[in-house]
Amino acid sequence: MRRHPHRRTWSLAAVALVGLAALTACGGEDDAGAAGGSSGSTTLRLGYFPNITHAPAVVGVEKGIFAEKLGADVKLEPKTFNAGPAAIEAIFSGALDATYIGPNPTVNAHSKSNGEAVRVISGAASGGVALVVKPGITSVEQLKGKKIATPQLGNTQDVALRFWLKEKGIETTKEGGGDVKIVPQENAQTVETFGSGAIDGAWVPEPFVSRLVNAGGKVLVDERDLWPDRKFVITNLIVSAKFLKDHPDVVQKLVEAQVAANEFVNTNPDEAQQAISDHLGKITGKPLDLKLIKQAWPTLEFTNDPIPSSLKTGLDHAVAVGLTQPVDLDGLYDLKYLNEVLKAQGKPEVVQP
């Protein structure tokens, strides 16, 4: 994957391509009552997705790491979401203060608010994405005439697939035409359509990579191989700019909690995997198969670095495949709090864009 020179203005898969998804509140918490209040009664409403790529959040909530780091003066209200657009809409409406989220919705929020709504304050995870295909497909040339699924038109994985095919000289269209027919569909549906033969492969995140492999597929492209040092952002932590302005002390504690959660995930993988299975069981009614979690685990790196260069490069790829609008990303990152925490712990600081 070609690295592009950084510019002040970057590009975004068209905002119009991103539809709102359903919001699921975790634990029946009331969305009323804005975060804030007097000293000693601040509420932090924290969003995350119930999946492996959000492991620091899932484990941090399940093991009480966030509650401990935030302290008795901050009431934590965790909320789960099914998709990035729903989490962003919750931030816009004032129903959410911070959330773990992917790169594309992050930039979408920045774009829609003219750079006013959110700030990236930490990374969370890198990797965990692959192109899985039918066993008979062994080269990119054999994808011609095939149907390949992505999670959503214009989403992070959709752009990655289209750019990779373009670099290989294979044409695609937003309407699903071209040499390879790209079929946007929900990840859960993709497992079914792959099994039935309706699609020939999919560019998806974990745990769906592992699920497709277990359904008879094979990995044709591990996306880590397309990035420098095999690192690219799949999940970062953003906060409402208003909440950051009003409660910098709480944001500092939140970042401390994120760093502590990542430390736990990386030093206690077995316990973290069990926590993920248990926590998802509480949310969905069915624990995620522990064997599936262990299978997917090695493809992910849980890192506090949001890897800004990969987000910007990914947006440049969206330009190349025609899913773009100009976006100035100045001011999106505020890594001051993260670097203060890392410095205090004697850990390497991350680069502020």
C-alpha positions as CSV (number, residue, x, y, z in Angstrom):
1,M,0.0,0.0,0.0
2,R,1.5,3.3,-1.1
3,R,2.0,6.0,1.5
4,H,0.8,9.4,0.5
5,P,2.4,12.7,1.6
6,H,0.5,14.4,4.3
7,R,-1.6,17.4,3.3
8,R,-3.5,20.0,5.3
9,T,-6.7,18.9,3.5
10,W,-7.7,15.3,3.3
11,S,-10.6,13.5,2.0
12,L,-13.5,11.6,3.4
13,A,-15.8,8.9,2.0
14,A,-18.9,11.0,1.3
15,V,-20.9,11.7,4.5
16,A,-24.1,11.0,2.6
17,L,-23.0,7.4,2.2
18,V,-23.1,6.8,6.0
19,G,-26.6,6.1,7.3
20,L,-27.6,6.1,10.9
21,A,-27.7,2.8,12.7
22,A,-29.7,1.7,15.7
23,L,-28.5,2.6,19.1
24,T,-28.6,0.1,21.9
25,A,-28.2,1.6,25.4
26,C,-26.2,-0.7,27.8
27,G,-27.8,-1.7,31.0
28,G,-30.9,0.5,30.6
29,E,-29.1,3.6,31.6
30,D,-31.1,6.8,31.2
31,D,-29.8,9.1,28.5
32,A,-31.3,12.1,30.3
33,G,-29.2,14.2,32.5
34,A,-26.3,15.8,30.6
35,A,-22.8,15.0,31.8
36,G,-21.5,17.6,34.1
37,G,-23.2,18.9,37.3
38,S,-21.4,20.2,40.3
39,S,-18.1,19.0,41.5
40,G,-18.3,15.5,42.8
41,S,-21.2,14.5,40.6
42,T,-19.9,14.4,37.1
43,T,-21.3,11.8,34.8
44,L,-19.3,10.3,32.0
45,R,-21.3,8.5,29.3
46,L,-18.9,6.2,27.5
47,G,-19.7,4.4,24.3
48,Y,-18.2,1.3,22.8
49,F,-19.1,-1.7,20.5
50,P,-19.5,-5.2,21.9
51,N,-16.7,-6.8,19.8
52,I,-13.1,-7.8,19.9
53,T,-11.7,-4.7,18.2
54,H,-13.0,-2.7,21.2
55,A,-11.4,-5.1,23.7
56,P,-9.9,-2.3,25.9
57,A,-13.3,-0.8,26.4
58,V,-15.1,-4.1,26.9
59,V,-12.4,-5.4,29.4
60,G,-12.2,-2.0,31.1
61,V,-15.9,-1.9,31.8
62,E,-16.2,-5.6,32.8
63,K,-13.1,-5.7,35.1
64,G,-14.0,-2.3,36.7
65,I,-10.8,-0.6,35.5
66,F,-12.7,2.5,34.3
67,A,-14.7,2.8,37.5
68,E,-11.6,2.5,39.5
69,K,-9.6,5.1,37.6
70,L,-12.5,7.6,37.3
71,G,-13.0,7.4,41.0
72,A,-16.0,8.0,43.3
73,D,-16.5,11.6,42.0
74,V,-17.4,10.4,38.5
75,K,-20.4,8.3,37.6
76,L,-19.7,6.0,34.7
77,E,-22.5,5.2,32.3
78,P,-21.3,2.7,29.7
79,K,-23.4,2.4,26.5
80,T,-23.0,0.0,23.7
81,F,-23.6,0.7,20.0
82,N,-24.1,-1.4,16.9
83,A,-22.4,1.0,14.5
84,G,-20.3,4.1,14.3
85,P,-22.9,6.5,12.9
86,A,-25.2,5.8,15.9
87,A,-22.4,6.6,18.4
88,I,-21.6,9.9,16.5
89,E,-25.2,10.9,16.5
90,A,-25.4,10.3,20.2
91,I,-22.4,12.7,20.7
92,F,-24.0,15.3,18.4
93,S,-27.3,15.1,20.3
94,G,-25.6,15.4,23.7
95,A,-26.5,11.9,24.8
96,L,-22.8,10.7,24.9
97,D,-19.6,12.2,26.1
98,A,-16.9,9.8,24.7
99,T,-16.7,6.7,22.6
100,Y,-14.5,4.0,21.2
101,I,-15.0,4.1,17.4
102,G,-13.4,3.4,14.1
103,P,-11.5,5.9,11.9
104,N,-14.1,6.5,9.3
105,P,-16.9,7.6,11.7
106,T,-14.2,9.7,13.6
107,V,-13.6,11.7,10.5
108,N,-17.3,11.8,9.6
109,A,-17.9,13.5,12.9
110,H,-15.1,16.0,12.4
111,S,-16.4,16.8,8.9
112,K,-20.1,17.2,9.8
113,S,-19.3,19.5,12.6
114,N,-16.7,21.6,10.8
115,G,-14.0,20.3,13.2
116,E,-15.9,21.4,16.3
117,A,-17.5,18.3,17.8
118,V,-14.9,15.7,18.7
119,R,-11.2,15.1,19.6
120,V,-9.2,11.9,19.3
121,I,-7.6,11.5,22.7
122,S,-6.1,8.0,22.4
123,G,-5.7,4.9,20.3
124,A,-7.1,1.5,21.3
125,A,-6.4,-1.1,18.6
126,S,-4.6,-1.8,15.4
127,G,-5.1,-4.6,12.8
128,G,-7.7,-7.3,12.8
129,V,-8.9,-7.0,9.2
130,A,-8.5,-9.3,6.2
131,L,-9.9,-10.4,2.9
132,V,-11.3,-13.9,3.2
133,V,-12.2,-15.8,0.0
134,K,-13.3,-19.2,-1.2
135,P,-10.5,-21.7,-1.2
136,G,-10.3,-21.9,-5.0
137,I,-9.3,-18.2,-5.2
138,T,-5.5,-17.9,-5.0
139,S,-4.7,-14.6,-6.7
140,V,-6.2,-11.2,-7.2
141,E,-6.8,-11.9,-10.9
142,Q,-9.2,-14.7,-9.9
143,L,-11.4,-12.1,-8.2
144,K,-12.6,-10.8,-11.5
145,G,-16.3,-11.6,-12.0
146,K,-16.6,-12.4,-8.3
147,K,-18.8,-10.9,-5.5
148,I,-16.9,-9.5,-2.5
149,A,-18.7,-8.1,0.6
150,T,-17.7,-5.1,2.7
151,P,-19.5,-3.9,5.9
152,Q,-20.8,-0.6,4.3
153,L,-20.4,1.4,1.2
154,G,-17.7,4.0,1.9
155,N,-16.7,2.5,5.3
156,T,-13.1,1.9,6.3
157,Q,-12.9,-1.7,5.0
158,D,-14.9,-0.8,1.8
159,V,-12.3,1.9,1.0
160,A,-9.4,-0.5,1.7
161,L,-10.8,-3.1,-0.6
162,R,-11.5,-0.7,-3.5
163,F,-8.1,1.0,-3.2
164,W,-6.3,-2.4,-3.1
165,L,-8.1,-3.5,-6.2
166,K,-7.5,-0.2,-8.0
167,E,-3.7,-0.6,-7.3
168,K,-4.0,-4.0,-8.9
169,G,-5.6,-2.6,-12.0
170,I,-9.1,-4.0,-11.2
171,E,-12.0,-1.6,-11.6
172,T,-15.0,-1.3,-9.2
173,T,-18.0,1.0,-9.1
174,K,-20.1,2.4,-6.2
175,E,-23.1,0.7,-7.8
176,G,-21.5,-2.8,-7.5
177,G,-20.3,-3.0,-11.1
178,G,-16.9,-3.3,-12.6
179,D,-14.4,-6.2,-12.7
180,V,-15.2,-7.1,-9.1
181,K,-18.7,-6.7,-7.8
182,I,-18.5,-5.2,-4.2
183,V,-21.6,-6.0,-2.1
184,P,-22.0,-3.9,1.1
185,Q,-23.8,-5.8,3.8
186,E,-23.9,-6.3,7.5
187,N,-21.1,-8.5,8.9
188,A,-23.5,-11.0,10.4
189,Q,-25.2,-11.4,7.1
190,T,-21.9,-11.9,5.4
191,V,-21.2,-15.0,7.3
192,E,-24.5,-16.4,6.0
193,T,-24.1,-15.3,2.4
194,F,-20.6,-16.6,2.3
195,G,-21.8,-20.0,3.5
196,S,-24.6,-20.1,1.0
197,G,-22.3,-19.1,-1.9
198,A,-24.0,-15.8,-2.6
199,I,-20.7,-14.1,-2.2
200,D,-17.1,-15.3,-2.9
201,G,-15.4,-13.4,-0.1
202,A,-15.4,-10.4,2.2
203,W,-13.0,-7.7,3.5
204,V,-14.1,-7.6,7.1
205,P,-12.8,-7.0,10.7
206,E,-12.6,-9.6,13.4
207,P,-14.3,-11.7,14.7
208,F,-15.8,-12.1,11.2
209,V,-12.5,-12.9,9.6
210,S,-12.2,-15.9,11.9
211,R,-15.9,-16.8,11.4
212,L,-15.5,-16.9,7.6
213,V,-12.3,-18.9,7.9
214,N,-14.2,-21.4,10.1
215,A,-16.9,-21.5,7.4
216,G,-14.4,-22.8,4.9
217,G,-12.7,-19.6,3.7
218,K,-9.0,-18.6,3.6
219,V,-7.2,-15.3,4.1
220,L,-6.1,-13.9,0.8
221,V,-5.0,-10.5,2.2
222,D,-4.1,-9.7,5.8
223,E,-4.5,-5.9,5.8
224,R,-1.6,-5.6,8.2
225,D,0.7,-6.5,5.3
226,L,-0.3,-3.4,3.4
227,W,0.8,-0.9,6.0
228,P,4.2,0.3,7.3
229,D,5.2,-1.7,10.4
230,R,1.9,-3.7,9.9
231,K,0.1,-1.0,11.9
232,F,-3.1,0.9,11.1
233,V,-5.9,2.2,13.3
234,I,-9.0,0.1,13.7
235,T,-10.3,1.6,16.9
236,N,-9.5,4.9,18.7
237,L,-11.0,6.8,21.6
238,I,-12.8,10.2,21.0
239,V,-14.4,12.6,23.3
240,S,-16.9,15.4,22.8
241,A,-15.0,18.7,22.5
242,K,-17.5,20.3,24.8
243,F,-17.0,17.7,27.5
244,L,-13.2,18.0,27.1
245,K,-13.5,21.8,27.6
246,D,-15.9,21.5,30.6
247,H,-14.2,18.5,32.3
248,P,-10.5,18.2,31.4
249,D,-9.9,16.5,34.8
250,V,-12.3,13.7,33.9
251,V,-10.8,13.3,30.4
252,Q,-7.4,12.9,32.1
253,K,-8.8,10.1,34.3
254,L,-10.5,8.5,31.2
255,V,-7.2,8.4,29.4
256,E,-5.5,6.9,32.5
257,A,-8.3,4.2,32.4
258,Q,-7.7,3.5,28.7
259,V,-4.0,3.1,29.3
260,A,-4.6,0.8,32.3
261,A,-7.2,-1.2,30.3
262,N,-4.7,-1.8,27.5
263,E,-2.0,-2.7,30.0
264,F,-4.4,-5.4,31.4
265,V,-5.4,-6.7,28.0
266,N,-1.8,-7.0,26.9
267,T,-0.4,-8.6,30.1
268,N,-3.4,-10.8,31.0
269,P,-4.6,-12.1,27.6
270,D,-6.4,-15.2,28.9
271,E,-8.3,-13.3,31.6
272,A,-9.1,-10.5,29.1
273,Q,-10.4,-12.9,26.6
274,Q,-12.7,-14.5,29.2
275,A,-13.8,-11.0,30.3
276,I,-14.8,-10.3,26.7
277,S,-16.8,-13.5,26.3
278,D,-18.6,-12.9,29.7
279,H,-19.3,-9.2,29.0
280,L,-20.7,-9.8,25.5
281,G,-22.9,-12.5,27.0
282,K,-24.4,-10.0,29.4
283,I,-25.1,-7.6,26.6
284,T,-26.3,-10.0,23.9
285,G,-27.6,-12.9,25.9
286,K,-25.0,-15.2,24.4
287,P,-21.3,-15.2,25.3
288,L,-18.9,-15.0,22.4
289,D,-17.2,-18.3,21.7
290,L,-13.9,-18.2,23.7
291,K,-12.2,-20.3,20.9
292,L,-13.2,-17.6,18.4
293,I,-11.7,-14.9,20.5
294,K,-8.5,-16.7,20.9
295,Q,-8.4,-17.4,17.2
296,A,-8.8,-13.7,16.3
297,W,-6.5,-12.4,19.1
298,P,-3.1,-12.6,17.3
299,T,-4.3,-10.5,14.4
300,L,-4.9,-7.5,16.7
301,E,-2.5,-5.2,18.5
302,F,-3.9,-3.2,21.4
303,T,-2.1,0.1,21.4
304,N,-2.5,3.6,22.9
305,D,-1.1,5.1,19.7
306,P,-4.0,6.2,17.5
307,I,-1.6,6.0,14.5
308,P,-2.8,9.3,12.9
309,S,-0.8,8.7,9.7
310,S,-2.8,5.6,8.9
311,L,-6.1,7.5,9.3
312,K,-4.9,10.2,7.0
313,T,-3.5,7.8,4.4
314,G,-6.8,5.9,4.5
315,L,-8.6,9.1,3.7
316,D,-6.3,9.7,0.8
317,H,-7.2,6.2,-0.5
318,A,-10.9,7.3,-0.4
319,V,-9.9,10.1,-2.7
320,A,-8.4,7.7,-5.2
321,V,-11.5,5.5,-5.4
322,G,-13.9,8.4,-5.7
323,L,-15.6,8.2,-2.3
324,T,-14.6,11.7,-1.1
325,Q,-15.3,15.1,0.1
326,P,-12.5,17.6,1.1
327,V,-12.0,17.6,4.9
328,D,-9.4,19.6,6.9
329,L,-8.4,17.5,9.8
330,D,-6.5,20.2,11.7
331,G,-7.4,20.0,15.4
332,L,-8.8,16.5,15.3
333,Y,-6.2,15.1,17.6
334,D,-5.6,16.2,21.2
335,L,-3.0,13.8,22.6
336,K,-1.8,16.0,25.4
337,Y,-3.5,13.9,28.1
338,L,-2.3,10.7,26.7
339,N,1.3,11.8,26.6
340,E,1.1,13.1,30.1
341,V,-0.1,9.7,31.3
342,L,2.5,7.8,29.2
343,K,5.3,10.1,30.4
344,A,4.4,9.7,34.0
345,Q,4.6,5.9,33.6
346,G,7.9,6.1,31.8
347,K,6.4,4.9,28.5
348,P,7.2,6.3,25.1
349,E,5.0,9.3,24.1
350,V,3.1,9.3,20.8
351,V,3.4,11.8,18.1
352,Q,0.9,14.7,18.0
353,P,0.0,15.4,14.4
